[in-house]
Structures are given as C-alpha cells and as structure tokens.
C-alpha cells in the first residue's frame, strides 16, 4: 500500500471520527489526516490485542480495518478533549 492510500484513508477516517465526536474542533485537513493515521495505529493495536493472534504489530494503518481506524481516531479525540478540558 502506498503512502497516498494511507493519506486518503487517514483523511476519511479522521473526518468520520470528527463527525462522530460531539463538539467543534479547530483542526485543518492535515491534522485530520494525522488523526486518521494515528487512529489506524491505535485501532490496529487494540484489535490485535483483543483478537487473535495476540501479537503487537507495527504495520501501516492501511492494512488494518477501516473501522478500527475510525474507532482509534475517536478514542484519540475523546482523550484529547478530556485533557484539553482539564488544562
């Protein structure tokens, strides 16, 4: 999978996660791409811990489930909002 595909999937997953989490976030499209890519890593890691084979995996997020990328991005956004509200 190429980097272009990773960027496109990151943009889509990040945008969907931003739509699912309530509230307005002032982030541009580059931050949304990074959110989706990081969400892919978080979702893929959580998925590999929950489902077999239980191994820690550092594959690019495009090889993980698209749903996992969205779930991971939502988790990152919720944690970010929680930390930002406390500061």
PDB file of N, CA, C and O in Angstrom, chain B, residues numbered from 101:
ATOM      1  N   UNK B 101       0.847  -1.175   0.000  1.00  0.00           N
ATOM      2  CA  UNK B 101       0.000   0.000   0.000  1.00  0.00           C
ATOM      3  C   UNK B 101       0.891   1.236   0.000  1.00  0.00           C
ATOM      4  O   UNK B 101       1.887   1.308   0.719  1.00  0.00           O
ATOM      5  N   UNK B 102       0.517   2.177  -0.802  1.00  0.00           N
ATOM      6  CA  UNK B 102       1.326   3.364  -0.924  1.00  0.00           C
ATOM      7  C   UNK B 102       0.978   4.418   0.112  1.00  0.00           C
ATOM      8  O   UNK B 102      -0.032   4.342   0.811  1.00  0.00           O
ATOM      9  N   UNK B 103       1.841   5.381   0.176  1.00  0.00           N
ATOM     10  CA  UNK B 103       1.631   6.469   1.142  1.00  0.00           C
ATOM     11  C   UNK B 103       0.410   7.306   0.775  1.00  0.00           C
ATOM     12  O   UNK B 103      -0.258   7.857   1.649  1.00  0.00           O
ATOM     13  N   UNK B 104       0.123   7.399  -0.520  1.00  0.00           N
ATOM     14  CA  UNK B 104      -1.057   8.153  -0.948  1.00  0.00           C
ATOM     15  C   UNK B 104      -2.332   7.496  -0.426  1.00  0.00           C
ATOM     16  O   UNK B 104      -3.243   8.187   0.032  1.00  0.00           O
ATOM     17  N   UNK B 105      -2.402   6.166  -0.492  1.00  0.00           N
ATOM     18  CA  UNK B 105      -3.567   5.440   0.012  1.00  0.00           C
ATOM     19  C   UNK B 105      -3.684   5.637   1.521  1.00  0.00           C
ATOM     20  O   UNK B 105      -4.785   5.822   2.039  1.00  0.00           O
ATOM     21  N   UNK B 106      -2.551   5.598   2.229  1.00  0.00           N
ATOM     22  CA  UNK B 106      -2.556   5.810   3.673  1.00  0.00           C
ATOM     23  C   UNK B 106      -3.066   7.211   4.011  1.00  0.00           C
ATOM     24  O   UNK B 106      -3.812   7.380   4.976  1.00  0.00           O
ATOM     25  N   UNK B 107      -2.680   8.196   3.242  1.00  0.00           N
ATOM     26  CA  UNK B 107      -3.132   9.572   3.471  1.00  0.00           C
ATOM     27  C   UNK B 107      -4.634   9.692   3.204  1.00  0.00           C
ATOM     28  O   UNK B 107      -5.348  10.332   3.975  1.00  0.00           O
ATOM     29  N   UNK B 108      -5.111   9.089   2.132  1.00  0.00           N
ATOM     30  CA  UNK B 108      -6.536   9.174   1.795  1.00  0.00           C
ATOM     31  C   UNK B 108      -7.384   8.467   2.856  1.00  0.00           C
ATOM     32  O   UNK B 108      -8.402   9.002   3.295  1.00  0.00           O
ATOM     33  N   UNK B 109      -6.969   7.277   3.263  1.00  0.00           N
ATOM     34  CA  UNK B 109      -7.718   6.554   4.294  1.00  0.00           C
ATOM     35  C   UNK B 109      -7.634   7.301   5.623  1.00  0.00           C
ATOM     36  O   UNK B 109      -8.613   7.340   6.368  1.00  0.00           O
ATOM     37  N   UNK B 110      -6.487   7.890   5.930  1.00  0.00           N
ATOM     38  CA  UNK B 110      -6.362   8.690   7.145  1.00  0.00           C
ATOM     39  C   UNK B 110      -7.277   9.898   7.137  1.00  0.00           C
ATOM     40  O   UNK B 110      -7.862  10.241   8.165  1.00  0.00           O
ATOM     41  N   UNK B 111      -7.408  10.548   5.987  1.00  0.00           N
ATOM     42  CA  UNK B 111      -8.300  11.701   5.866  1.00  0.00           C
ATOM     43  C   UNK B 111      -9.756  11.288   6.068  1.00  0.00           C
ATOM     44  O   UNK B 111     -10.503  11.957   6.782  1.00  0.00           O
ATOM     45  N   UNK B 112     -10.151  10.195   5.443  1.00  0.00           N
ATOM     46  CA  UNK B 112     -11.538   9.744   5.562  1.00  0.00           C
ATOM     47  C   UNK B 112     -11.840   9.290   6.991  1.00  0.00           C
ATOM     48  O   UNK B 112     -12.871   9.661   7.552  1.00  0.00           O
ATOM     49  N   UNK B 113     -10.950   8.493   7.580  1.00  0.00           N
ATOM     50  CA  UNK B 113     -11.169   8.005   8.950  1.00  0.00           C
ATOM     51  C   UNK B 113     -11.168   9.167   9.944  1.00  0.00           C
ATOM     52  O   UNK B 113     -11.996   9.197  10.855  1.00  0.00           O
ATOM     53  N   UNK B 114     -10.261  10.114   9.784  1.00  0.00           N
ATOM     54  CA  UNK B 114     -10.224  11.275  10.672  1.00  0.00           C
ATOM     55  C   UNK B 114     -11.461  12.145  10.543  1.00  0.00           C
ATOM     56  O   UNK B 114     -11.970  12.657  11.540  1.00  0.00           O
ATOM     57  N   UNK B 115     -11.949  12.316   9.319  1.00  0.00           N
ATOM     58  CA  UNK B 115     -13.150  13.125   9.109  1.00  0.00           C
ATOM     59  C   UNK B 115     -14.380  12.461   9.714  1.00  0.00           C
ATOM     60  O   UNK B 115     -15.218  13.136  10.312  1.00  0.00           O
ATOM     61  N   UNK B 116     -14.495  11.151   9.566  1.00  0.00           N
ATOM     62  CA  UNK B 116     -15.628  10.443  10.160  1.00  0.00           C
ATOM     63  C   UNK B 116     -15.555  10.507  11.679  1.00  0.00           C
ATOM     64  O   UNK B 116     -16.578  10.682  12.341  1.00  0.00           O
ATOM     65  N   UNK B 117     -14.358  10.366  12.237  1.00  0.00           N
ATOM     66  CA  UNK B 117     -14.203  10.450  13.691  1.00  0.00           C
ATOM     67  C   UNK B 117     -14.578  11.835  14.201  1.00  0.00           C
ATOM     68  O   UNK B 117     -15.195  11.960  15.259  1.00  0.00           O
ATOM     69  N   UNK B 118     -14.213  12.869  13.464  1.00  0.00           N
ATOM     70  CA  UNK B 118     -14.577  14.233  13.869  1.00  0.00           C
ATOM     71  C   UNK B 118     -16.085  14.437  13.806  1.00  0.00           C
ATOM     72  O   UNK B 118     -16.632  15.204  14.597  1.00  0.00           O
ATOM     73  N   UNK B 119     -16.764  13.770  12.887  1.00  0.00           N
ATOM     74  CA  UNK B 119     -18.220  13.866  12.817  1.00  0.00           C
ATOM     75  C   UNK B 119     -18.892  13.111  13.962  1.00  0.00           C
ATOM     76  O   UNK B 119     -19.952  13.522  14.435  1.00  0.00           O
ATOM     77  N   UNK B 120     -18.285  12.011  14.412  1.00  0.00           N
ATOM     78  CA  UNK B 120     -18.879  11.194  15.462  1.00  0.00           C
ATOM     79  C   UNK B 120     -18.707  11.780  16.864  1.00  0.00           C
ATOM     80  O   UNK B 120     -19.564  11.587  17.727  1.00  0.00           O
ATOM     81  N   UNK B 121     -17.606  12.495  17.092  1.00  0.00           N
ATOM     82  CA  UNK B 121     -17.351  13.069  18.420  1.00  0.00           C
ATOM     83  C   UNK B 121     -18.022  14.437  18.480  1.00  0.00           C
ATOM     84  O   UNK B 121     -17.766  15.293  17.634  1.00  0.00           O
ATOM     85  N   UNK B 122     -18.887  14.648  19.485  1.00  0.00           N
ATOM     86  CA  UNK B 122     -19.589  15.937  19.562  1.00  0.00           C
ATOM     87  C   UNK B 122     -18.647  17.089  19.887  1.00  0.00           C
ATOM     88  O   UNK B 122     -17.610  16.903  20.523  1.00  0.00           O
ATOM     89  N   UNK B 123     -19.024  18.268  19.443  1.00  0.00           N
ATOM     90  CA  UNK B 123     -18.209  19.458  19.680  1.00  0.00           C
ATOM     91  C   UNK B 123     -17.439  19.844  18.438  1.00  0.00           C
ATOM     92  O   UNK B 123     -17.273  19.047  17.515  1.00  0.00           O
ATOM     93  N   UNK B 124     -16.970  21.081  18.429  1.00  0.00           N
ATOM     94  CA  UNK B 124     -16.236  21.595  17.272  1.00  0.00           C
ATOM     95  C   UNK B 124     -14.748  21.545  17.563  1.00  0.00           C
ATOM     96  O   UNK B 124     -14.301  21.963  18.631  1.00  0.00           O
ATOM     97  N   UNK B 125     -13.999  21.043  16.629  1.00  0.00           N
ATOM     98  CA  UNK B 125     -12.553  21.011  16.720  1.00  0.00           C
ATOM     99  C   UNK B 125     -11.968  21.914  15.647  1.00  0.00           C
ATOM    100  O   UNK B 125     -12.325  21.805  14.474  1.00  0.00           O
ATOM    101  N   UNK B 126     -11.088  22.787  16.041  1.00  0.00           N
ATOM    102  CA  UNK B 126     -10.413  23.666  15.091  1.00  0.00           C
ATOM    103  C   UNK B 126      -9.152  22.984  14.583  1.00  0.00           C
ATOM    104  O   UNK B 126      -8.043  23.289  15.023  1.00  0.00           O
ATOM    105  N   UNK B 127      -9.335  22.068  13.661  1.00  0.00           N
ATOM    106  CA  UNK B 127      -8.174  21.414  13.062  1.00  0.00           C
ATOM    107  C   UNK B 127      -8.359  21.383  11.559  1.00  0.00           C
ATOM    108  O   UNK B 127      -9.464  21.197  11.049  1.00  0.00           O
ATOM    109  N   UNK B 128      -7.276  21.566  10.881  1.00  0.00           N
ATOM    110  CA  UNK B 128      -7.303  21.576   9.427  1.00  0.00           C
ATOM    111  C   UNK B 128      -7.262  20.181   8.850  1.00  0.00           C
ATOM    112  O   UNK B 128      -7.338  19.190   9.576  1.00  0.00           O
ATOM    113  N   UNK B 129      -7.142  20.115   7.554  1.00  0.00           N
ATOM    114  CA  UNK B 129      -7.175  18.813   6.898  1.00  0.00           C
ATOM    115  C   UNK B 129      -5.909  18.009   7.139  1.00  0.00           C
ATOM    116  O   UNK B 129      -5.959  16.779   7.126  1.00  0.00           O
ATOM    117  N   UNK B 130      -4.765  18.671   7.362  1.00  0.00           N
ATOM    118  CA  UNK B 130      -3.527  17.938   7.662  1.00  0.00           C
ATOM    119  C   UNK B 130      -3.629  17.288   9.036  1.00  0.00           C
ATOM    120  O   UNK B 130      -3.231  16.136   9.209  1.00  0.00           O
ATOM    121  N   UNK B 131      -4.158  18.020  10.014  1.00  0.00           N
ATOM    122  CA  UNK B 131      -4.357  17.448  11.347  1.00  0.00           C
ATOM    123  C   UNK B 131      -5.383  16.325  11.302  1.00  0.00           C
ATOM    124  O   UNK B 131      -5.268  15.353  12.048  1.00  0.00           O
ATOM    125  N   UNK B 132      -6.375  16.445  10.445  1.00  0.00           N
ATOM    126  CA  UNK B 132      -7.375  15.385  10.294  1.00  0.00           C
ATOM    127  C   UNK B 132      -6.747  14.128   9.700  1.00  0.00           C
ATOM    128  O   UNK B 132      -7.074  13.016  10.116  1.00  0.00           O
ATOM    129  N   UNK B 133      -5.855  14.294   8.737  1.00  0.00           N
ATOM    130  CA  UNK B 133      -5.129  13.153   8.163  1.00  0.00           C
ATOM    131  C   UNK B 133      -4.284  12.480   9.233  1.00  0.00           C
ATOM    132  O   UNK B 133      -4.296  11.256   9.362  1.00  0.00           O
ATOM    133  N   UNK B 134      -3.550  13.282  10.003  1.00  0.00           N
ATOM    134  CA  UNK B 134      -2.708  12.721  11.063  1.00  0.00           C
ATOM    135  C   UNK B 134      -3.551  12.019  12.120  1.00  0.00           C
ATOM    136  O   UNK B 134      -3.145  10.989  12.656  1.00  0.00           O
ATOM    137  N   UNK B 135      -4.714  12.570  12.419  1.00  0.00           N
ATOM    138  CA  UNK B 135      -5.632  11.935  13.361  1.00  0.00           C
ATOM    139  C   UNK B 135      -6.068  10.570  12.841  1.00  0.00           C
ATOM    140  O   UNK B 135      -6.074   9.597  13.594  1.00  0.00           O
ATOM    141  N   UNK B 136      -6.427  10.487  11.582  1.00  0.00           N
ATOM    142  CA  UNK B 136      -6.839   9.212  10.993  1.00  0.00           C
ATOM    143  C   UNK B 136      -5.719   8.191  10.942  1.00  0.00           C
ATOM    144  O   UNK B 136      -5.955   7.009  11.194  1.00  0.00           O
ATOM    145  N   UNK B 137      -4.508   8.617  10.622  1.00  0.00           N
ATOM    146  CA  UNK B 137      -3.366   7.705  10.579  1.00  0.00           C
ATOM    147  C   UNK B 137      -3.044   7.200  11.979  1.00  0.00           C
ATOM    148  O   UNK B 137      -2.834   6.002  12.173  1.00  0.00           O
ATOM    149  N   UNK B 138      -3.004   8.109  12.962  1.00  0.00           N
ATOM    150  CA  UNK B 138      -2.763   7.698  14.350  1.00  0.00           C
ATOM    151  C   UNK B 138      -3.893   6.800  14.846  1.00  0.00           C
ATOM    152  O   UNK B 138      -3.652   5.848  15.588  1.00  0.00           O
ATOM    153  N   UNK B 139      -5.118   7.100  14.438  1.00  0.00           N
ATOM    154  CA  UNK B 139      -6.249   6.254  14.797  1.00  0.00           C
ATOM    155  C   UNK B 139      -6.118   4.852  14.227  1.00  0.00           C
ATOM    156  O   UNK B 139      -6.548   3.884  14.855  1.00  0.00           O
ATOM    157  N   UNK B 140      -5.534   4.734  13.059  1.00  0.00           N
ATOM    158  CA  UNK B 140      -5.287   3.418  12.477  1.00  0.00           C
ATOM    159  C   UNK B 140      -4.321   2.606  13.312  1.00  0.00           C
ATOM    160  O   UNK B 140      -4.511   1.404  13.496  1.00  0.00           O
ATOM    161  N   UNK B 141      -3.283   3.257  13.818  1.00  0.00           N
ATOM    162  CA  UNK B 141      -2.341   2.559  14.677  1.00  0.00           C
ATOM    163  C   UNK B 141      -2.985   2.164  15.998  1.00  0.00           C
ATOM    164  O   UNK B 141      -2.803   1.040  16.465  1.00  0.00           O
ATOM    165  N   UNK B 142      -3.737   3.082  16.604  1.00  0.00           N
ATOM    166  CA  UNK B 142      -4.401   2.783  17.875  1.00  0.00           C
ATOM    167  C   UNK B 142      -5.432   1.675  17.684  1.00  0.00           C
ATOM    168  O   UNK B 142      -5.455   0.710  18.448  1.00  0.00           O
ATOM    169  N   UNK B 143      -6.283   1.808  16.673  1.00  0.00           N
ATOM    170  CA  UNK B 143      -7.303   0.794  16.412  1.00  0.00           C
ATOM    171  C   UNK B 143      -6.697  -0.549  16.045  1.00  0.00           C
ATOM    172  O   UNK B 143      -7.202  -1.592  16.462  1.00  0.00           O
ATOM    173  N   UNK B 144      -5.633  -0.536  15.281  1.00  0.00           N
ATOM    174  CA  UNK B 144      -4.971  -1.792  14.912  1.00  0.00           C
ATOM    175  C   UNK B 144      -4.309  -2.465  16.092  1.00  0.00           C
ATOM    176  O   UNK B 144      -4.355  -3.689  16.220  1.00  0.00           O
ATOM    177  N   UNK B 145      -3.691  -1.671  16.960  1.00  0.00           N
ATOM    178  CA  UNK B 145      -3.064  -2.233  18.151  1.00  0.00           C
ATOM    179  C   UNK B 145      -4.115  -2.810  19.090  1.00  0.00           C
ATOM    180  O   UNK B 145      -3.947  -3.913  19.611  1.00  0.00           O
ATOM    181  N   UNK B 146      -5.205  -2.066  19.309  1.00  0.00           N
ATOM    182  CA  UNK B 146      -6.276  -2.586  20.161  1.00  0.00           C
ATOM    183  C   UNK B 146      -6.907  -3.833  19.549  1.00  0.00           C
ATOM    184  O   UNK B 146      -7.233  -4.780  20.266  1.00  0.00           O
ATOM    185  N   UNK B 147      -7.080  -3.839  18.244  1.00  0.00           N
ATOM    186  CA  UNK B 147      -7.640  -5.006  17.573  1.00  0.00           C
ATOM    187  C   UNK B 147      -6.745  -6.226  17.684  1.00  0.00           C
ATOM    188  O   UNK B 147      -7.238  -7.340  17.860  1.00  0.00           O
ATOM    189  N   UNK B 148      -5.431  -6.031  17.584  1.00  0.00           N
ATOM    190  CA  UNK B 148      -4.521  -7.166  17.695  1.00  0.00           C
ATOM    191  C   UNK B 148      -4.422  -7.664  19.133  1.00  0.00           C
ATOM    192  O   UNK B 148      -4.091  -8.827  19.363  1.00  0.00           O
ATOM    193  N   UNK B 149      -4.709  -6.789  20.111  1.00  0.00           N
ATOM    194  CA  UNK B 149      -4.711  -7.237  21.497  1.00  0.00           C
ATOM    195  C   UNK B 149      -5.991  -7.990  21.847  1.00  0.00           C
ATOM    196  O   UNK B 149      -5.970  -8.905  22.669  1.00  0.00           O
ATOM    197  N   UNK B 150      -7.099  -7.610  21.229  1.00  0.00           N
ATOM    198  CA  UNK B 150      -8.385  -8.233  21.541  1.00  0.00           C
ATOM    199  C   UNK B 150      -8.581  -9.520  20.744  1.00  0.00           C
ATOM    200  O   UNK B 150      -9.048 -10.521  21.287  1.00  0.00           O
ATOM    201  N   UNK B 151      -8.231  -9.498  19.473  1.00  0.00           N
ATOM    202  CA  UNK B 151      -8.454 -10.649  18.605  1.00  0.00           C
ATOM    203  C   UNK B 151      -7.148 -11.375  18.354  1.00  0.00           C
ATOM    204  O   UNK B 151      -6.070 -10.793  18.482  1.00  0.00           O
ATOM    205  N   UNK B 152      -7.245 -12.663  17.993  1.00  0.00           N
ATOM    206  CA  UNK B 152      -6.069 -13.480  17.713  1.00  0.00           C
ATOM    207  C   UNK B 152      -5.408 -13.014  16.431  1.00  0.00           C
ATOM    208  O   UNK B 152      -6.110 -12.415  15.616  1.00  0.00           O
ATOM    209  N   UNK B 153      -4.165 -13.223  16.182  1.00  0.00           N
ATOM    210  CA  UNK B 153      -3.142 -13.749  17.079  1.00  0.00           C
ATOM    211  C   UNK B 153      -2.622 -12.625  17.974  1.00  0.00           C
ATOM    212  O   UNK B 153      -2.250 -11.569  17.463  1.00  0.00           O
ATOM    213  N   UNK B 154      -2.586 -12.810  19.220  1.00  0.00           N
ATOM    214  CA  UNK B 154      -2.237 -11.773  20.178  1.00  0.00           C
ATOM    215  C   UNK B 154      -0.761 -11.396  20.057  1.00  0.00           C
ATOM    216  O   UNK B 154       0.090 -11.904  20.788  1.00  0.00           O
ATOM    217  N   UNK B 155      -0.485 -10.514  19.138  1.00  0.00           N
ATOM    218  CA  UNK B 155       0.883 -10.041  18.957  1.00  0.00           C
ATOM    219  C   UNK B 155       0.852  -8.540  18.699  1.00  0.00           C
ATOM    220  O   UNK B 155      -0.101  -8.016  18.121  1.00  0.00           O
ATOM    221  N   UNK B 156       1.891  -7.868  19.129  1.00  0.00           N
ATOM    222  CA  UNK B 156       2.000  -6.424  18.931  1.00  0.00           C
ATOM    223  C   UNK B 156       2.475  -6.178  17.524  1.00  0.00           C
ATOM    224  O   UNK B 156       3.484  -6.747  17.106  1.00  0.00           O
ATOM    225  N   UNK B 157       1.771  -5.338  16.776  1.00  0.00           N
ATOM    226  CA  UNK B 157       2.002  -5.206  15.350  1.00  0.00           C
ATOM    227  C   UNK B 157       2.227  -3.751  14.976  1.00  0.00           C
ATOM    228  O   UNK B 157       1.485  -2.872  15.413  1.00  0.00           O
ATOM    229  N   UNK B 158       3.252  -3.495  14.167  1.00  0.00           N
ATOM    230  CA  UNK B 158       3.560  -2.134  13.740  1.00  0.00           C
ATOM    231  C   UNK B 158       3.344  -1.940  12.248  1.00  0.00           C
ATOM    232  O   UNK B 158       4.047  -1.145  11.624  1.00  0.00           O
ATOM    233  N   UNK B 159       2.386  -2.652  11.664  1.00  0.00           N
ATOM    234  CA  UNK B 159       2.102  -2.472  10.241  1.00  0.00           C
ATOM    235  C   UNK B 159       1.453  -1.117  10.011  1.00  0.00           C
ATOM    236  O   UNK B 159       0.871  -0.547  10.933  1.00  0.00           O
ATOM    237  N   UNK B 160       1.546  -0.592   8.789  1.00  0.00           N
ATOM    238  CA  UNK B 160       0.862   0.670   8.491  1.00  0.00           C
ATOM    239  C   UNK B 160      -0.642   0.531   8.669  1.00  0.00           C
ATOM    240  O   UNK B 160      -1.183  -0.564   8.515  1.00  0.00           O
ATOM    241  N   UNK B 161      -1.331   1.634   8.993  1.00  0.00           N
ATOM    242  CA  UNK B 161      -2.761   1.538   9.289  1.00  0.00           C
ATOM    243  C   UNK B 161      -3.631   1.130   8.116  1.00  0.00           C
ATOM    244  O   UNK B 161      -4.771   0.717   8.326  1.00  0.00           O
ATOM    245  N   UNK B 162      -3.138   1.230   6.883  1.00  0.00           N
ATOM    246  CA  UNK B 162      -3.976   0.845   5.747  1.00  0.00           C
ATOM    247  C   UNK B 162      -4.195  -0.655   5.700  1.00  0.00           C
ATOM    248  O   UNK B 162      -5.133  -1.110   5.046  1.00  0.00           O
ATOM    249  N   UNK B 163      -3.368  -1.433   6.367  1.00  0.00           N
ATOM    250  CA  UNK B 163      -3.547  -2.875   6.379  1.00  0.00           C
ATOM    251  C   UNK B 163      -4.481  -3.315   7.494  1.00  0.00           C
ATOM    252  O   UNK B 163      -4.869  -4.482   7.549  1.00  0.00           O
ATOM    253  N   UNK B 164      -4.842  -2.416   8.369  1.00  0.00           N
ATOM    254  CA  UNK B 164      -5.781  -2.725   9.441  1.00  0.00           C
ATOM    255  C   UNK B 164      -7.183  -2.367   8.979  1.00  0.00           C
ATOM    256  O   UNK B 164      -7.380  -1.765   7.923  1.00  0.00           O
ATOM    257  N   UNK B 165      -8.116  -2.741   9.771  1.00  0.00           N
ATOM    258  CA  UNK B 165      -9.515  -2.489   9.442  1.00  0.00           C
ATOM    259  C   UNK B 165      -9.805  -0.991   9.407  1.00  0.00           C
ATOM    260  O   UNK B 165      -9.303  -0.228  10.233  1.00  0.00           O
ATOM    261  N   UNK B 166     -10.612  -0.591   8.454  1.00  0.00           N
ATOM    262  CA  UNK B 166     -11.007   0.813   8.350  1.00  0.00           C
ATOM    263  C   UNK B 166     -11.843   1.214   9.556  1.00  0.00           C
ATOM    264  O   UNK B 166     -11.737   2.337  10.048  1.00  0.00           O
ATOM    265  N   UNK B 167     -12.673   0.291  10.029  1.00  0.00           N
ATOM    266  CA  UNK B 167     -13.480   0.547  11.223  1.00  0.00           C
ATOM    267  C   UNK B 167     -12.565   0.738  12.428  1.00  0.00           C
ATOM    268  O   UNK B 167     -12.819   1.597  13.272  1.00  0.00           O
ATOM    269  N   UNK B 168     -11.511  -0.054  12.510  1.00  0.00           N
ATOM    270  CA  UNK B 168     -10.544   0.093  13.607  1.00  0.00           C
ATOM    271  C   UNK B 168      -9.871   1.454  13.581  1.00  0.00           C
ATOM    272  O   UNK B 168      -9.597   2.031  14.634  1.00  0.00           O
ATOM    273  N   UNK B 169      -9.600   1.976  12.383  1.00  0.00           N
ATOM    274  CA  UNK B 169      -9.000   3.310  12.266  1.00  0.00           C
ATOM    275  C   UNK B 169      -9.959   4.382  12.770  1.00  0.00           C
ATOM    276  O   UNK B 169      -9.537   5.336  13.425  1.00  0.00           O
ATOM    277  N   UNK B 170     -11.227   4.232  12.473  1.00  0.00           N
ATOM    278  CA  UNK B 170     -12.220   5.195  12.949  1.00  0.00           C
ATOM    279  C   UNK B 170     -12.351   5.115  14.464  1.00  0.00           C
ATOM    280  O   UNK B 170     -12.388   6.143  15.140  1.00  0.00           O
ATOM    281  N   UNK B 171     -12.421   3.897  15.001  1.00  0.00           N
ATOM    282  CA  UNK B 171     -12.526   3.723  16.454  1.00  0.00           C
ATOM    283  C   UNK B 171     -11.302   4.296  17.152  1.00  0.00           C
ATOM    284  O   UNK B 171     -11.430   4.966  18.176  1.00  0.00           O
ATOM    285  N   UNK B 172     -10.123   4.039  16.611  1.00  0.00           N
ATOM    286  CA  UNK B 172      -8.903   4.586  17.197  1.00  0.00           C
ATOM    287  C   UNK B 172      -8.874   6.106  17.151  1.00  0.00           C
ATOM    288  O   UNK B 172      -8.440   6.744  18.110  1.00  0.00           O
ATOM    289  N   UNK B 173      -9.328   6.692  16.055  1.00  0.00           N
ATOM    290  CA  UNK B 173      -9.361   8.151  15.942  1.00  0.00           C
ATOM    291  C   UNK B 173     -10.372   8.756  16.915  1.00  0.00           C
ATOM    292  O   UNK B 173     -10.131   9.824  17.477  1.00  0.00           O
ATOM    293  N   UNK B 174     -11.499   8.076  17.114  1.00  0.00           N
ATOM    294  CA  UNK B 174     -12.485   8.552  18.095  1.00  0.00           C
ATOM    295  C   UNK B 174     -11.885   8.510  19.494  1.00  0.00           C
ATOM    296  O   UNK B 174     -12.062   9.448  20.272  1.00  0.00           O
ATOM    297  N   UNK B 175     -11.178   7.437  19.821  1.00  0.00           N
ATOM    298  CA  UNK B 175     -10.525   7.333  21.133  1.00  0.00           C
ATOM    299  C   UNK B 175      -9.528   8.464  21.324  1.00  0.00           C
ATOM    300  O   UNK B 175      -9.486   9.079  22.390  1.00  0.00           O
ATOM    301  N   UNK B 176      -8.732   8.742  20.311  1.00  0.00           N
ATOM    302  CA  UNK B 176      -7.752   9.824  20.409  1.00  0.00           C
ATOM    303  C   UNK B 176      -8.442  11.165  20.606  1.00  0.00           C
ATOM    304  O   UNK B 176      -8.001  11.967  21.431  1.00  0.00           O
ATOM    305  N   UNK B 177      -9.516  11.426  19.867  1.00  0.00           N
ATOM    306  CA  UNK B 177     -10.247  12.693  20.009  1.00  0.00           C
ATOM    307  C   UNK B 177     -10.869  12.841  21.392  1.00  0.00           C
ATOM    308  O   UNK B 177     -10.823  13.922  21.978  1.00  0.00           O
ATOM    309  N   UNK B 178     -11.450  11.765  21.920  1.00  0.00           N
ATOM    310  CA  UNK B 178     -12.067  11.831  23.245  1.00  0.00           C
ATOM    311  C   UNK B 178     -11.005  12.094  24.313  1.00  0.00           C
ATOM    312  O   UNK B 178     -11.221  12.908  25.211  1.00  0.00           O
ATOM    313  N   UNK B 179      -9.880  11.424  24.225  1.00  0.00           N
ATOM    314  CA  UNK B 179      -8.789  11.652  25.189  1.00  0.00           C
ATOM    315  C   UNK B 179      -8.259  13.069  25.051  1.00  0.00           C
ATOM    316  O   UNK B 179      -7.986  13.722  26.059  1.00  0.00           O
ATOM    317  N   UNK B 180      -8.107  13.560  23.829  1.00  0.00           N
ATOM    318  CA  UNK B 180      -7.630  14.917  23.599  1.00  0.00           C
ATOM    319  C   UNK B 180      -8.584  15.955  24.209  1.00  0.00           C
ATOM    320  O   UNK B 180      -8.150  16.910  24.854  1.00  0.00           O
ATOM    321  N   UNK B 181      -9.885  15.750  23.993  1.00  0.00           N
ATOM    322  CA  UNK B 181     -10.859  16.693  24.550  1.00  0.00           C
ATOM    323  C   UNK B 181     -10.865  16.639  26.071  1.00  0.00           C
ATOM    324  O   UNK B 181     -11.005  17.675  26.722  1.00  0.00           O
ATOM    325  N   UNK B 182     -10.716  15.447  26.650  1.00  0.00           N
ATOM    326  CA  UNK B 182     -10.681  15.311  28.089  1.00  0.00           C
ATOM    327  C   UNK B 182      -9.467  16.040  28.675  1.00  0.00           C
ATOM    328  O   UNK B 182      -9.593  16.757  29.667  1.00  0.00           O
ATOM    329  N   UNK B 183      -8.310  15.860  28.072  1.00  0.00           N
ATOM    330  CA  UNK B 183      -7.088  16.507  28.562  1.00  0.00           C
ATOM    331  C   UNK B 183      -7.186  18.019  28.364  1.00  0.00           C
ATOM    332  O   UNK B 183      -6.795  18.782  29.247  1.00  0.00           O
ATOM    333  N   UNK B 184      -7.696  18.454  27.229  1.00  0.00           N
ATOM    334  CA  UNK B 184      -7.819  19.890  26.971  1.00  0.00           C
ATOM    335  C   UNK B 184      -8.808  20.564  27.926  1.00  0.00           C
ATOM    336  O   UNK B 184      -8.608  21.718  28.306  1.00  0.00           O
ATOM    337  N   UNK B 185      -9.864  19.860  28.313  1.00  0.00           N
ATOM    338  CA  UNK B 185     -10.834  20.418  29.249  1.00  0.00           C
ATOM    339  C   UNK B 185     -10.265  20.519  30.656  1.00  0.00           C
ATOM    340  O   UNK B 185     -10.677  21.385  31.428  1.00  0.00           O
ATOM    341  N   UNK B 186      -9.331  19.650  30.998  1.00  0.00           N
ATOM    342  CA  UNK B 186      -8.753  19.662  32.335  1.00  0.00           C
ATOM    343  C   UNK B 186      -7.652  20.702  32.495  1.00  0.00           C
ATOM    344  O   UNK B 186      -7.338  21.098  33.617  1.00  0.00           O
ATOM    345  N   UNK B 187      -7.066  21.145  31.401  1.00  0.00           N
ATOM    346  CA  UNK B 187      -5.952  22.106  31.467  1.00  0.00           C
ATOM    347  C   UNK B 187      -6.428  23.511  31.465  1.00  0.00           C
ATOM    348  O   UNK B 187      -5.619  24.437  31.517  1.00  0.00           O
TER     349      UNK B 187
END
